[in-house]
Each structure stands twice: as C-alpha cells, then as structure tokens.
Amino acid sequence: MRKIFRRSLASVLAGLLAMTALPRVASADTSMTMLVDNASHTIAISEALVAAFQKKHPDVTIDIEARPGGGEGDNIVKTRLATGQMADIFWYNSGSLLQALAPEKTLLDLSKEPFMEGVAETFKKVVASGDGVYGVPTRPAEAGGIFYNRKIYERLGLKVPTTWAEFMANNEKIKAAGTTAVIQTFGEPWTSQVLLLADFYNVQKQVPGFAEGFTSGKVKFATTPAAVRGFEYIKEIADGGFMNKDFGAARYEDGLRMLAEGEGAHYPMITFAIPALSDGYSDQINDIGFFALPAEKAEDTGLTVWMPAGFFIPKTSTNIDMAKAFLAFVASPEGCKVQGEAVAVNGPYLIKGCELPKDVVQSVSDLLPYFENGKNAPALEFVSPVKGPILEQLTVEVGSGIRAPADAASLYDEDARKQAQQLGLPGR
Amino acid sequence: MVTAIASTANGRRSPYPGWFFLPAAIVYGVFFLMPTFASFYFSLTRWSLFEASFIGLENFIQFFREPFLVKGLVNTVLYAAVTSGMKVVIGLLLALMLTSQIMGRGLLRALVFFPVLVSTIGVGITFTVLMHPTKGAINEGLSLLGIAGPGWLTDPSLALFSVALVDVWKGVGLATVIYIAGIVAIPKDYYEAARIDGGTKFQNFLYITLPLSRPATATVITLSFIGGLRTFDLIWAMTKGGPGFASDTIASVIYKQYQSGFFGLSTAGNVVLFILIAVLVVPITAVLNRREGHQ
C-alpha cells in the first residue's frame, strides 16, 4: 500500500516537473522497480541479477517487489498493467498466460533490440505476439517428465523405461517391494496435471497439427485417442494402487521429500523442481534421475519442454532505457553466470554463449541428451494460447477415481471453448 | 432532488434540511450504487480489464452452462442449511448450559466465543493439518482407538461436511451469545408461574424457553444462512473446492472464474449469487418475522 502511494506520489511529482519544462538533467541516480513472484528461487535469482547489475551501474537502484504466484498473481499483474501501475520490469510466464496480457497493447516490443539476437529462437516464439517479441528468458529451458529414485532402481535391478508398458512393469515391481511406486500430490492440484501435459511430445508426434486444431477448436481432446491417453495414464496409475496413501492431501514439498528420501520411486514433475531438490536434499541430489514420460511405443517417447518465465517491460515504464539495459544484462553470458551461481542450473540455457557448468546434477545430465538428439517438443501451452483453467481439477478427479478419463476429456474441451469465448482468443 | 426525497419520505417532513444528506448520498452513490450498476453492465461484456466489449447475455448463458454449477448450487444450499441448522441446535443447548448455575460460567462463555475471534484462514489452515488423512491429529487419535479415520478433506463425499463442521465450531459462539441474550431477556415470572403449576424442567424448556427465544432463533438462522450461502474463505483455505469439484460452492466457482481472467463471466456469476441470496433470504426473513409478530 505504502509502495503504491509512494509510486503515485512520485509520478505526480514527475508530472509536475515535466510541466515546468525544465531541461532534464541527466540524473545521477535512477531508481527502478521490479515485480516478481514470491517463489524462493525467483527471488534468489532476481536478487542476484539486481545485485550484479547494480554493481555495474552504481547509479541505479532497483527495488524488488514480490507478489503471489498462481491465479492471484495473474490478476495482480493484469490489474497493474490495466491501471498503468506496473513496475519498470516484471517477471511473468511465457506462452498462453502471456497472451492474456494483450502484449501488443501493454508491453514494450523488443524485437529490434540488439540483445535479442542472443536469445534462442525457441524462446522468442513463446514471448511473441503479432510482429513483436516481448521478453528475455529468466531461466534455462525446463521439461516435464518423471523424476525417479536411482537407489530404488539399483536395488530392484530396474531399467529406465522407454515404453508405458515397461514403466507400468517397473511400478509393479516397486509396489511388490513395498515402496510407493508413483508419488502424487493432489493437495496442490496443479501437480496432478504433469502426467497429462508431459505426454504432449507423444501426442504431437502421433497427431501432427494437434496444437493448431486445438486452438481453432476443430480438434478436440475427447475425439483424439492419443490425447485421451494422458487422462488414462493417470487412471491406470491410480487403479494399479501405485500411489502414496496420502496422495489426496500431500503437497509438492512432500512429493520432493518422498522422492529424495526414497519413500517413493517416481514423481511426475517439471524440472523447475531441481533447484528446490538440490537445496533441500543436497546429499541425495545425485540419487535422483529423470526420464521423459514413456509413450506407448519407444519411438514416440520424447521430451516435452517447458519454457521459463520472462522479464518484460511495460509500455508505461518511465525508465525504459535502463530497463532495457537490465534485460540486455540478463540475456548475456554474464547474466547466465550470475543466475547459475544463485540457484542450481536445471537445464540448457536459452541464451547464446552460455555454457553449462561441468558439474551439473544427475537429473540435468539425464535431461541433456533429449536436447542434443532433438527428441523434444514444446508443451501444448506454448504452442496454443488455449489452456482451460479447470484441467487440474479434472486430473485430480481422474486420479481420485471420481471421473472417467473420456468424460474428463470432453469436459476439458468444453472448458477450452469457454476460455476461448471469454478471452476472445484469436482463431475461434 | 435530494430535498424532495428527504421531505416526502413517509409523507412526513424531515427535521433535517436536504443538504444534510448530501455527504451520505455521495458516499453511498460512489461506493455502493455505482459499483452495483457497473457490475450489471460488466456482466454483459467480455471484459479483459484492458477493454470490455458488449456481448449481451452470453455470460449468463455460459454461467448456466457450467457443468459444475448445479453441483455448486446444491453444495451452497446444503452447506448453508447444515451449518445454520447445527448452529441453532448446538447454540441453543450451549446457551441453556451457560445460563444455568454452572461453575466458571464466565470463563466457559468466553471459551465458546473465542473461535469467533480467530481468523478464518488461520482456522482453515489449522484444521487442514489436523484433518490430514495419515498424519493429522484427528486420525492419529482415532487410530489409537483402533478406528481407521476417513480422509476428511480428500474423500469427495465427506469434504464439504468436514468444512461445514469446522464452520460450526468457529461460528457457534456467536449463535450461543445471541441465544444467551434471548434467554436472559425472558421474564422470570413465566418460570415462577410454571413452578407453581408443577412444570418440569423439560416442560419449562419446551413451553417457555423455546418459544420465547424465537427472536433469537430468527436472528441466528438469518445470519448463519446468509453467511453459509456466501461462504468462501473457509472452503478456499481448506479444500479450494476440491477434491476435483466435490466441495465447490457458488462463491468458489465464481472466484475460480475470476482467477482464470474471465472477469465478465465472474461478474455475471455475482449478479446471479446476489439474486439467489435475495430469493432465498427474503422469504425466510418474512416467515420468521411474521411468526415473531404473533407472539
């Protein structure tokens, strides 16, 4: 509250100054604001980047302001953009969530900036709208798949599965040995969708053009067997009795702990969990491996890639030049280095000239081959602006045995239709 | 115009000049009337915060097409009925106990009222921990007795009632206080007359206390029913409407639509909730107040 007041006071003063038409003195001190979400790693990275940037520009101070994540955070960002109160720089998701901010109206186009040449094309695609490109990556590329406990695999003599059948056979053996085979944490519903979302490499391999069709509403989940499979995977795991007893109440943190301490063998999750794992379980971090979600056929198994959040500049920023300088710093090899020192590296960088350190953790080295051999594709939410908001409740329902997969798939289609209608998405 | 309203209300001349009402009228207009009418307008638009385009009744059509709306409606009414019913029964019994000559009455009265003062979110989070299916204190206690406790918040058929129970625990103190005031206000003459006629304690309760505390009952039912209909904070803190949609109420459905950025749709939902509360509560208050008049 005080912050908002201070900001509006500052803008009133700035307005008064402008009216008196004094020649703008090249001020010795620039002070900027930055809005980031309150996840501990977001804050750690932001603070490290700001500290390094301020060291290079001693005349600049950047105030970091934290906001909640999730839907609540989305609304804060939207409200502040709509009322012209946005910070000079902000951290926000790429892909379908970014599209809901109406980037062409609210954000500064960076496509002509020289520093954008250093940003990987794959990332530029998920922060583009129309002809404009709007952000630089805050993190390395991420991926969805299965984290597994290598000690359990070793003890039971298991092999990393490449097909769904092999995966389920492993689960049987782990269950027979008295260990939880698949950790599920529906206490935080978003975690329940990972199995379905991480299957998208497989879906787009079998049904090329699924994303375009889904965007325009011509292709549906319910009528695409490969897409319904994702819901069925969740049900098969529940029906097999492979889940931890408290799956309905367990939370994300519980899932990470169970995985690291060997209480559970598999945890379907996105690799943004790696920094949290290496912070909390530094002794066990190399017992944790990673593989892509196995498809029906081994040749359809590949990595579903998540793009990290970006740093964006609103059109209303009063420090555009300095904000651009900060983004240029983030998109440089120096910026990568600062990030890598702040939190554990969790995947390949999306900025040219950034090298991965030699000593990456086990799960990251498991991840890299998929990037090197090209067996990877972006998740659906990065190739289509449509992502129905109730998906996580539907996957919880399927995993808890409340709803059948086919039924969930058709409800999801209905939800996608509603989202397209409500947001006025293009292509529908 | 302000003068006209002031002087013609009830056909009597107001003792105050018209401008006297101006400050209140401005506050009322800016903070209550304007948002109300603005929300009627925005409920008819596709509203992205950046722009609003008029789409007629489409939001209302979409709102009633919601697959989980019926479930949310049923849950809302169920929740309101269960919580207000239990608050009436338990509140009355507690009030009877706390108006009798019991030891430490002042302390006991305070203890019953304490949960009302605690933050709802805090209560919700605490009970979520207590109701954890394997590690929660409730189920651990039950397992000592050899009972395998259910998944209070994870079993879809139980989740809504678990939240309702917590709501009753938290809210019953207020009902008790209202009943205590009602019972204390009953003139002692009635009890004395009953004693002369040889009335038993139970008869005293049935024929004196119960009918004469009807105004208190009316207040408790109205307050807790409205509270139950628009309940949100406790459900959100404990289940977020889950598992799946098992404990969704209208308020949580609307909030989720708002979170998804469907601002026009959620505004339409609020208009519907407004009408629903009016439709349910106006007759209830009318009936309760009419009976009261007959006393």
Chai-1 contact restraints between the chains, C-beta under 6 A:
chainA,res_idxA,chainB,res_idxB,connection_type,confidence,min_distance_angstrom,max_distance_angstrom,comment,restraint_id
A,G71,B,Q259,contact,1.0,0.0,6.0,A-B,restraint_1
A,K78,B,L49,contact,1.0,0.0,6.0,A-B,restraint_2
A,A82,B,L49,contact,1.0,0.0,6.0,A-B,restraint_3
A,A82,B,F50,contact,1.0,0.0,6.0,A-B,restraint_4
A,A100,B,G261,contact,1.0,0.0,6.0,A-B,restraint_5
A,A102,B,F50,contact,1.0,0.0,6.0,A-B,restraint_6
A,K245,B,T134,contact,1.0,0.0,6.0,A-B,restraint_7
A,D246,B,P133,contact,1.0,0.0,6.0,A-B,restraint_8
A,D246,B,T134,contact,1.0,0.0,6.0,A-B,restraint_9
A,G248,B,G151,contact,1.0,0.0,6.0,A-B,restraint_10
A,G248,B,T154,contact,1.0,0.0,6.0,A-B,restraint_11
A,G248,B,P243,contact,1.0,0.0,6.0,A-B,restraint_12
A,A249,B,H132,contact,1.0,0.0,6.0,A-B,restraint_13
A,A249,B,P133,contact,1.0,0.0,6.0,A-B,restraint_14
A,A249,B,T154,contact,1.0,0.0,6.0,A-B,restraint_15
A,P389,B,S260,contact,1.0,0.0,6.0,A-B,restraint_16
A,Q393,B,G244,contact,1.0,0.0,6.0,A-B,restraint_17
A,Q393,B,F245,contact,1.0,0.0,6.0,A-B,restraint_18
A,V396,B,P243,contact,1.0,0.0,6.0,A-B,restraint_19
A,V396,B,G244,contact,1.0,0.0,6.0,A-B,restraint_20
A,E397,B,G244,contact,1.0,0.0,6.0,A-B,restraint_21
A,S400,B,P243,contact,1.0,0.0,6.0,A-B,restraint_22
A,I402,B,P156,contact,1.0,0.0,6.0,A-B,restraint_23
A,I402,B,G244,contact,1.0,0.0,6.0,A-B,restraint_24
A,L411,B,P67,contact,1.0,0.0,6.0,A-B,restraint_25
A,Q422,B,F262,contact,1.0,0.0,6.0,A-B,restraint_26
A,Q422,B,L265,contact,1.0,0.0,6.0,A-B,restraint_27
A,G424,B,R46,contact,1.0,0.0,6.0,A-B,restraint_28
